[in-house]
Amino acid sequence: MCGVVGVVGPGVDASMLRAGIGAIRHRGPDGEGVFVDPARVAGLAHARLALVGIADGAQPIASEDGRVVVSVNGEIYGHAALRAELEARGHRFRTHSDSEVALHLYEEHGDAFVEHLRGELAMVLWDGARRRLLAARDRFGVKPLVWAAHDRRVLVASEAKALFAMGVPARWDARSLAHVATHQYLPPSRTMFAGVFAVPPAHVMVVERGEARLRRYWDPARRDPRPSTPEELEAALEEAVRLRARAEAPVAFALSGGLDSASVVALSGVAAPRTFGVRFDGAAWDESSFAREVATHVGAEHEVVDVSRDVMLDALPDAVASSEGLAINGQLPAKLALARAIERAGCKAVLTGEGADEALLGYPHLVMDALRDEPDAQQRARLEAESGVCRGVMLADGQPPRLEAVERALGFVPSWLEAKALLGARVQALLADGVEVEPERVFGALLAEVDLGASSEPRPARSAWLWTQLALAGYILRTLGDGTEMAASVEGRTPFLDHHVFEVALRLPLEARIRDGVEKHALRARMRGRLPERVVTRRKHPFLAPPLLGADDPRVMDVLRSGGPSPFFDRERVEAALVRQGELSLEDRAAAEPALMLAFTATLLQRRFGLGDAR
């Protein structure tokens, strides 16, 4: 993984590009490169984390005639076969880098080149002959890519801080704040910053004659209609894992103790894999015993990272700054502590289990959606009891408000959106006087920007697809994943989000994903015998940290009182809520904390970037 910058417009120079790439040098400590078009109408920059083509893979990479130049973040899998096909058509390669494949695919297929790519990546490409800049992002948004129009130029980068370094003003975005205060997540095209937009997952942005236009290049609904089998799922996943386990530098595996990450390491074929997991205080959150059992079963060299409250509070400011987003739980700094341990061990990439729950309907809230019409109330109650850590985060902690806009659009309200609407109500109680949020209007705007899926799909599948576009892309992958991994110069790899795997999973019959109220039936069936039985049969346990915030810790209160004026949260209300946290049970503290974490991490973001008033 790397950092990329691209600029198109008048008067582009190397100093501007170096300022931008310098702000995200943590993404690529192994090298830096800059390209400026001779006419100074465009430029690219690259910060390199070397994993493939280490000897000669410096970027940006230019075509033989210099017409096309590319800067790529991420990995292209199956690049050797693509290279052979392109060479057979007369293309000549100058490096051994997988990234050069993208350049030649563009020469061969034009804007449709991204449809031939397999992997997690984001890139910027300059076509000097046609005077056009392309910015492309992978199908699920594993790798970030943001852009802004400023001073007669369009600027693109892996992170917003690179845009700020090139002159884009750093200000809060009022509409994004309204989304956070309503349901936590942002629409796919938005960031927390005014005038800074995300290239949505599965999109290409073309900038030509000063105008930017977006095109979606992948739609999972256009898949093979034939039902798939658990055997096909296992074969596709094994191939995806083994592709991602290869590199010219050490690769690690994140091991939480759950089925998803355990399946990845079990299918890797790596002898004595390096695995890493965290240990939390509190039995309700700690999964380290399951991770150790899996590591022993597969013969892994396992490292446990102790993540105490002190560790999380100390790491939280850096985690917020690197992720450029807000968080609801101490999972964010815990992920940063894990990534730092992986980097200290000398590993440059880590395979994770992200995406399995979206593909295979693994979250408790998706099972709850499947059980909505189930007459057996005891089964629903049992699910809620077994998913206690999800209360207030993924499952509603109380009576949710009526979400009429959602009900009109989908015909039902996903369980997780009920939980997020209740979270939004708690956030709104912390807002300053005069800050108005209209939830129905916000939900309407949100639904207008996302793909609602086919009405013929089962309810949990439609709920999962909406979650994939909002929670997975905007929070799990960007904030918790890339935001923490790249802060430690570690590349995240997600085999369940290989689009071949995801499409096979979507073609599984519903009963192969949820059966008798138990999630991920097909994966459990194929992993039986490969993993310890208690891991195979264990219910989903989301990666969540114990409650973190409270008025008892002076570090927390110091941040609130010295973070600068907040344009939307009322400091006294936040402090009073923190005091009340000390009067609650541990379980109630955990359910109430997400709203406080959003306010607290907003203060940290304000302090780190000196954000101007909301616009």
N, C-alpha and C positions, 0 to 999 in steps of 0.2 A: 504494500500500500504506500501511497505517496501523497504529496500535495500538488495541486495544479492551480494555475492562474492563467486567465486569458483576457485580453483587452482588445476591443476594436473601436476605432474612432480616430480623430485627428491628433497628431502630435504625440503618439505613443513613444516612450523612450525606455531604455534599460533600467534607469533608476527607479521609475515607477513600478516596473515589474519586480525588481529586486526588493523593493519595500513590501510589496504584497506577499511574495513568496517567503521573505524573511519572517513575516508574522506567523507563518505556519510551518516553520522549519522543523518543528517537532514531528511532523508527519513524514519527514524524509531526511534523517540526519546523515545519510551516506553520500549525498552529493546534491549539487544545485546547477541548474541550467537555465539559460535565458535565450529566447529568439525574438528579434525585432524585424518585422517586414522592412525591406529596403525603403519603401515609401513612407514608413512610419505610420501606417494606418492600422496596424495590428501588432500584437506581440503575445508570446506565450512564455510561461515559466514553469519550472518543475523542481520539487524537492523530493529526492529519491530515497526510498527504503528498498534496498536491493535484495531481491529474493530469486529472480530468474534473470538469466543473461547478465550475471554480476560483472563479468569482465568488460563487456562492450555495450551495455544497455542504457547508457546515459540518455537523458531526455532534456528537451524536446527532440523528437526524431523527425527528420525530413525525408521526403521521397527523393528518388534519384535525380529528378530534374529540379528539386527544390520547390515545386509548386504547392505541395501539401505538407503541412507540419502538424504533429500531434503531441499532446501531453496527456498521459494516462495515469489515473489512480486506480489501483486494484489489479486483479489477475484475470487473464483470459484463459479458460481451460479448454483443452483440446486444441491448443494452438499449433502443435506439431502437424496434425492432420490438415488444418487450415493452411498452414505454410506450404505443405506439399502440394495442395490443390492450386494455390496461387502461383507457385513456382512453375507448375505444369502449364499455366496460362501465360507464362512469360514474365512474371514479376520477379524482380531480383531484390533480395534482402541484404541489408547492410549490417544488421546486428543479429544476435541470438535472443533478443528480448521478445517476449510474448506481445508486448505493446505494439511492435511494428506491424503485427498482423492487422490491427485496426486500420492503420494507414492504407495498406494495400487493399483491404476490403472496401474502403471508401472509394479508392480508384476504380474498383471493379463494379461496385453496386450503387454508388452514390449515397444518397441519404438513407437508403434501406440497409446500409452496411451493418447497423446495430442489430438487425434481426438475425444476423449470422453469428453473433457473439454469445458465448456462454460464460457466465462468471459474474462476480460482484465488482462493478467498476463505475467510474465516472471519468469523463474525458472532455478535453477541449481540442478542437481541430480547426486549423486555418487553411482555407483553400485560396491561395494567393491569386490564381488565375481568375477565379470567379468573384473575388473580393467578398468572401462570406465566411463567417465563423459558425461552427457547430458546437453545441454543448450537449452531451448525452449522459444519461444516468441509467443504471441497471434497473431491472424489472421491478424490484421490491424496494429500492432506495437504501441498499446496504451501505453504499458510499454516498456521502453528501455532495451536493453541488448547489451553490447559491449564485445569484446575480443581481446587478443593480444598474440602472441607467443614471449616469452622473456626468456633468460637464461635457456634454455632447459625445460621451462614450458609453459603451456597454461593457461592463466588467463582470467577469465570471471567476469563481474561486471555490476551493473545497470548503472554506469556512468564511464566515462574515468578517472575522477579524482581519483577514487579508484585504477585504474591500475597504474597511476602515483605514487601513494603512495606506491605501491608494486614494484617500480623500473623501470617501463616502461618509456622510455624517452618521453618527451613532445615536439613534433615537428610538424610544419605545414606539411600538405600533399599536394604536388604540384598538383596531379591529381584532388583532391577535389577542390582546388583553381581554377583550370581551369573550372570545372563545375559551380562553383559559378559565375565566370566571364563570363559565357556563357548563363546560364538560371536560376541561383539562387540555384537550388536544387541539392542534391547529389544522386547518385545511391543508391539503398536500402542497399548495403553492406558497404558503406563507411561512414567515419566520417571526421571531419576537421583535424584529427591528423594522422600523418604517422605511419603505423604499427598497428593502432587501427581500428578494423573493427566492423561493426554492424552485429549481427545476424538478417537477414532480417525477416520481418513479415511472419507469417505462416510457419516458418522453425524450424526444430530441428537440432542442431549441436551435433554430436557425436565425442568425442575425445578418441581415442583408439590407444595404441602403439605409442604415440607421434604425431599422425596425426589427423587433424580435417576434418570432411566431413559434408556437409549440405544436408538436405532433406526437400523438400517442402511437407507439409502435408494437405494443403487446397487449393482448386481451385474453385472459385465461378462459373466457367464455367460448372462444373460437378454438376449442380443443377437440381432439378425437372423441367422438360421441360414445365409443365402445367402452363398457365398464372394464375397469382394471382389476387386478387380483393382488392379494397380499404378497405373492411371490414376485410380481412385477415391481411392487413398491420396494421390496428388499433389494432386488437387483439394481434398480435405479439409484437407490440411496447408497449402496455399496460402491458403485462406480463414482458417484459424486464425492463421497468421502475420500476415496483413494486418489482421485484427481487433486483434491485439496491438501492431501497429506504430503504431496511432493513439493520440494523446493530445494534450492541450492544453499539454504540456511536452515538452522534448527526450527522445527515446528512443534508446538505444544497443543494440548487438548484441555479445554476447560471442563471440569467434572463437578457437577453440582450434587450428584447423588440421585438425580431423577432419570427417568427412562430415556429422554431425548439425548442428553450429552453422553450417557452410558452407551447408547446404541452407536453413536458416532465413533467412539474409541473402539468399541467391539468390532466394528466393520472395517476399521482402518487397515488391517493387515500389517501394522507397524509392530516390530518386535520391541518390547520394553519401551512403550511410549512414555513421553513426559506428560504427566497430568498435574493439574493444579485445581485446588478448590478452597473455599473459604470456610471458616468456623466462626459462627456467631454465638454470642451469649444468649441463652434462652432456648429451651427445648422446642418450643413451637416454631422457631425459625431455623434452627441448626440442622443441616442435613449431612454434616461431615462424616458421620458413621457410615451412611450409605455410600458416599463417595469413596471412602477407604475400602469398603467391601468390593466395590466394582474394580478399583485399582488393583487389589490383590487378585481378583478373579482373572483379569486380563494380563497380569504380570507387568503392571505399569510402575514407573518410578514416580511416586506421588508426593507432592508438596502441599501441605496445609497452611493456608495464610490465616492467621488469627486476626479477626476484624472486630475490635472492641468499639465501644462508643467513642473513646478518645481517638482512635484511628480514623473513624468515620468523620468526626467533627473537624479534625485537623485536615483531612483530605477534601472536605466538601467545597471550600472556596475554589480550589484548582479544578475540581470536577465540574463545577458550574461554568467556570470560565472556558474550559476546553470544550464542553458540550454545547455552549451557547443556548442553553434552554433551562427550563424550570423542572423541578423534580418533586415527587410526592412521597419519597421514602429514602431511607439510608442505603438502599440498593445502589444508588449512584456513586457515592464515595467508596462503597465496598467493591464495586467493579473496578474503580481506579486502583485501589490497593491490590487487587488481583492482577491487573495488567502490569503494574509496576513490578510485582514479584516475578511474573513471566519474563519481563525484560531483563531483570537482574540475573535470571538464570541463563541468559544468552539466547533465548528464543525470539524469533522475529515475527512469527505468525501463530495464531491460535484458532483451532477449530471449535465451534460452539454448536449447541443444539437449537439455536434460535430458528423459529419458523415451523417447528414440528406441530405446535399447538394450533397454529393457524391452518396448516394443511390438513391435519388429522383431527380437528375439533377437540383439542385436548384440554382447554380451559374449563374450570367449573361453571363459568357463566354460559358457555356453549352447551354443556350438558343440561344446565337448567333450562335453556331455551328448548332443547329437545323434549324436556319433561313437562313443559308448560301445560300441555293438554293431557298429561298423564293423570288418570284418576287416583293413583296411589299417592296420596299426600305424604305418606311415610317415606317414600323414596326421595322426594324433594327435601324433606326435613333431614334425612340422613346425609344427603349431599351437602347441605348447609353446615351441618355439624362437623363433617369431615373437612370442610374448607374454611375453618375459622379464620386463618390468616388473611383470607380474601375479603373479609367483611370491611366495607367502607372503601375498598379498592376496586374489586371486580364484581362483588355481590352487594346489593343494596343493604345499607344499615339503617333501616327504617322504611317509612312509607314514601315511595318516590312521587314526584309531581307528575301530573298528566302531561305527556309530551305529544301534543296533537299533531304537530308538523311531522314528527317521526312516524306516528301511527298512520297518517295519511299517505306518506311516501312509501312505507314498507308494508303496511297492513298489520304490523305488530311493533312492539318496542323491545329491542334487544335487552337482555338482563344487564349487560355491562353498561349500556347507556342510562338505565335507571340508576345504577350505582354512581355513574359520573354526574348525573343531574343532581343527585343528593350532595355529592362533593361540591358541585357548583354552588348550591345553596349555602353551604358552609363557607365557601370562599367569599360569596357576596356579603355575608355577615361581617367580614373583615375589611370591606372596602371603605374608603374615605367617603364622607358626605359629598354628594354631588357627582359621584361616579355612578352612572346609570348603566345597567345591563338589561337587555330585553331578551330573555332566553328563547322565546318562540322565534323572534327575528334571527337570532344567532343560529339556531338549529336549521331554520330555513336556508340561510346562506351556506351553512355547512353541507346540507344535503344537495344543494345545487351544484356543488363542486366535485362530489364523489360519484363513483359508479355504484349504483344500488344493487346491481346483480339482477339476474333473471328471476321473475316472480315464480317461476316453476321450480326453482331450487328449494330444498328443505330449509326451514326456518333457521336452524343452527348454521347452515352453510352460508346463508345470506348475512347473518350476524357476524360470522367469522370474516367474510370478505370486507365488510365495513370496518371491522377491527383491524384487518390487515392494512388498509389504506391509512388509517388514522393512528392507532396505537402502535402498531408494529413499525411502520415507516417513520413516523414522526417522533416517537419516544423510545421504543425498545431498541431500534437500530441506530437512530441518530444520537439520542441523548445517552442512553445506557451503554450502547455498543461502541460505535465509532468514536463518540465523544470521550470515552475513557480509554479505549484501546490505543488510539492514536496519540493521546496525551503522553503515553509511555512508549511511543514508537513501535507499536505492535499491530500487525495486520489481522483483522478479524475475518474468518472464513466460515461460511454458513451453508453446509451441504444440504440441509432441508430446504433452502431457498434456491437451490439449483432449479431452474424452471422446468427441466425434465422431471425431476422428482415431484415438484409441486403439481404439475399437470397429471402425473400418474395418481397422486393422492386425491386430487379433485375428482377423478373418474371412479374412485372406489365407491361402492354402494354405501348409503348412510349407515347400514348396520355393520359395515366393516370398520367404520370410524367410531360410532357410538353404539354399544350393544348392552342392553339391560342396565342402562344408566352408567356404564363404565366407558371412559374415553379411550381412543387410540387402540381399538381392538386389534386391527391388522398388525400394527407394529408390535404389540405385546405378543401376538401369536408367533411372529417370525423371530423375535428375540428370545423366546423361551429356549433354554439350553445354552444360549450364548452369554447370558447374564445371570447373576444370582436371582433365584425365584422371588425373593421378597422385593427386589427392585422391579422385576417384571410385573408383579401384581399390585404394586403400591399406587395409590391415587396420586393425581397431579398435585404437586406442591410448588406454587410459584416462587421464584427467587425474590424474596422480600426480607428486609432487615428488621430487627427489633426497633421499637420507638426510639427516636434519637433526640428530639427537642424537648426542652423544659426550662422553666425559669430558674431551676437550681444550678444551671451551668453558666458561669459568667461569660464564657465565650459566645454563647447564644445571645445574651442580652447586649453584649458589646457590639455585635454585628448590627443588631436592630437599631441601636442608638447612634451608631457612627457610620451608617451606610449611606448617608445623604438623604435628601428629601425623596419620598416615594410619590409618584404622581397618581397612585390609585389605592394603595393600602393605608389604612389608618393605624399608625404605630401603637397607639394606646389600646386599641381593640386587639391587636395581635399579641401585645404583652399580657393583657388580661387573659386571653385564651391560653397562653403558655402557662400562666399561673394555675389555671384550672386543670391543666394536664396533670399536675402533681396530686390532684385529688381523685383521679380516676384509677380504675383497675388497669392492669397492663393491657388487657384485651381492648378495653374502651379507649385507652390512649392510642393504641395502634390504629383503631378505626377513625379516630378524630385527627390523627396527625397529618394526613395528606393535604388538607387545606392549609395548615400551618407551614408545612414544607414548601408549598407553592409561594406563600408570602415570604418566607425566609430566603428561599433561593432567588426570588425576585430582588430582594435587597442585596444579595451577593452579586447578582448580575449587574445591578445598578452601580455598586461600588467598584466592580472590576472595570467596567467600560465607561463609566461616567455618562450614562445615557441621558439624553435630553428629554424634554416633555413628550408625552404621547401625541402622535399625530395620526 
